[in-house]
Amino acid sequence: MSKIGKINISIPEKVKVGLSGNVLNVEGPLGKKSLHIDLDIFDLNINDGKEISIKPKKINKDTKRLWGMNRSLVNGAIIGTNEGYEKTLELVGVGFRAALKGKQLNLQLGFSHDVNVDIPEGIKMSVEKQTIIKITGFDKQQVGMIVSQIKSLRPPEPFKGKGIREKDQYIIRKEGKKK
């Protein structure tokens, strides 16, 4: 049995959820999200617009695996459209800076050139100070993807810890050369 899948999802007052065919539409104050749910495998019940429950029609190995994942995707869509998701990145290093230029994030990361990252629709970025970037959005996957793309431009190195990291991310440090 899926421990996560058994838990019902509560729907906040500001969020509207509707099922049309195999598509679950979630609409909230921050945006709209559509999820494809396989109704051949799962029963999706919306109780008075206040709770959603997902249960498999038959329980076998495959449905056990998918049950918790589908419940988490629906829960993530509801939380995202109501509250949104936020991640904070820190730039650590001498001369590392960030600035917003229109629809692009301009990064100076110690290369001979500046790196420009396009900001996709549905994502809001703000630069606090010059070394802290806040990324917010209603789609958890999209926020995570843009954060990982920015982090991959200059991953933190283990000797001095220079690079782009998430706030409160722990970097395993190595000892330098010995005489």
C-alpha positions in Angstrom: 0.0 0.0 0.0 1.1 3.5 -0.7 1.4 5.5 2.5 1.4 8.8 0.6 -1.4 7.8 -1.8 -3.9 7.1 1.0 -3.8 10.6 2.4 -6.6 12.9 1.1 -5.7 16.3 -0.4 -7.6 19.2 1.1 -8.5 22.0 -1.4 -8.1 25.6 -0.1 -11.1 28.0 -0.6 -9.4 30.1 -3.3 -8.6 27.1 -5.5 -11.0 25.6 -8.0 -10.6 22.0 -9.2 -12.4 20.4 -12.1 -12.1 17.1 -13.9 -12.8 17.0 -17.7 -12.1 13.7 -19.3 -8.6 12.6 -18.2 -7.5 16.1 -17.5 -7.6 17.6 -14.0 -7.7 21.4 -14.1 -6.5 23.3 -11.1 -7.1 27.1 -11.0 -5.9 29.4 -8.2 -4.9 33.0 -7.5 -1.4 32.4 -8.9 -2.2 30.6 -12.1 -3.7 27.6 -13.9 -2.3 24.1 -14.1 -3.6 21.0 -16.0 -2.6 17.5 -15.1 -3.2 14.3 -17.1 -4.5 11.5 -14.9 -5.0 7.9 -16.2 -8.6 7.1 -15.2 -8.2 3.6 -16.5 -5.9 2.9 -13.5 -7.2 5.4 -10.8 -10.5 6.6 -9.4 -10.4 10.3 -8.7 -13.0 11.6 -6.3 -13.6 15.3 -5.6 -15.8 15.7 -2.4 -17.8 18.9 -2.4 -14.8 20.9 -3.8 -13.0 20.5 -0.4 -11.1 17.2 -0.7 -9.6 15.0 -3.4 -8.9 11.3 -3.0 -7.0 9.0 -5.5 -7.4 5.3 -5.3 -6.3 2.6 -7.7 -8.9 0.3 -9.3 -6.7 -2.7 -9.0 -3.7 -3.0 -6.6 -0.6 -4.5 -8.1 3.1 -3.5 -8.4 2.6 -0.9 -11.1 -0.3 0.9 -9.5 1.4 0.9 -6.1 4.3 2.8 -7.7 2.2 5.3 -9.5 -0.3 5.9 -6.7 1.8 8.1 -4.5 3.4 9.9 -7.4 0.0 10.9 -8.9 -1.2 12.1 -5.5 2.0 14.2 -5.0 1.6 15.8 -8.5 -2.0 16.8 -7.7 -1.0 18.1 -4.3 1.9 20.0 -5.8 -0.4 21.7 -8.3 -2.9 22.7 -5.6 -0.2 24.2 -3.4 1.5 25.9 -6.3 -1.6 27.6 -7.6 -2.5 28.7 -4.1 0.8 29.7 -2.4 3.5 29.1 -5.1 7.1 27.9 -4.7 10.2 29.8 -3.9 13.9 29.0 -4.0 16.8 31.2 -3.1 20.3 31.0 -4.8 23.5 32.5 -3.4 26.5 33.5 -5.6 29.7 32.9 -3.6 33.0 34.2 -5.1 34.9 37.3 -5.8 33.3 39.3 -8.5 30.2 37.1 -8.8 27.2 39.3 -9.5 23.6 39.0 -10.8 21.4 41.6 -12.4 18.0 41.6 -14.1 18.0 43.0 -17.6 14.4 42.9 -19.0 13.4 39.3 -19.5 16.9 38.0 -18.9 19.1 37.3 -15.8 22.6 38.6 -16.4 25.3 36.7 -14.4 28.9 37.6 -14.0 30.6 34.3 -12.8 34.3 34.9 -13.3 34.2 33.9 -17.0 35.6 36.2 -19.7 32.0 36.9 -20.7 28.7 37.5 -19.0 26.1 34.7 -19.0 22.5 35.6 -19.8 19.7 33.2 -18.7 16.2 33.7 -20.3 13.4 33.9 -17.7 10.5 31.6 -18.8 6.9 32.5 -18.5 5.3 31.7 -15.1 8.6 32.4 -13.3 9.5 35.6 -11.4 13.0 36.4 -10.4 14.3 39.1 -8.1 17.9 40.0 -7.3 18.4 41.0 -3.7 21.8 42.6 -3.1 24.0 41.4 -6.0 24.6 37.9 -4.8 21.2 36.6 -3.9 18.6 35.5 -6.4 15.0 34.7 -5.5 13.1 32.5 -7.9 9.3 32.1 -7.5 6.6 30.4 -9.5 3.4 28.3 -9.3 4.9 25.2 -11.1 7.2 23.2 -8.8 8.9 21.4 -11.6 9.5 24.6 -13.6 11.0 26.4 -10.6 13.3 23.4 -9.9 14.4 23.2 -13.5 15.4 26.9 -13.8 17.2 26.6 -10.4 19.2 23.6 -11.6 20.1 25.2 -14.9 21.4 28.3 -13.1 23.3 26.2 -10.6 24.9 24.1 -13.4 26.6 27.3 -14.8 29.0 27.4 -11.9 28.6 24.5 -9.4 30.3 25.0 -6.0 33.8 23.7 -5.9 35.0 21.8 -2.9 38.2 23.7 -2.0 37.0 27.3 -1.5 33.3 26.8 -1.9 33.0 29.3 -4.8 30.0 28.9 -7.1 26.2 29.1 -7.2 24.4 27.3 -4.4 21.0 27.1 -2.9 20.4 28.8 0.4 21.5 26.6 3.3 23.0 24.0 0.9 25.9 22.2 2.6 29.1 21.9 0.5 31.5 19.1 1.4 34.9 20.9 1.7 38.3 19.3 1.0 41.6 20.0 2.6 44.1 21.9 0.4 47.7 20.9 -0.3 50.1 20.2 2.6 53.7 21.1 2.7 
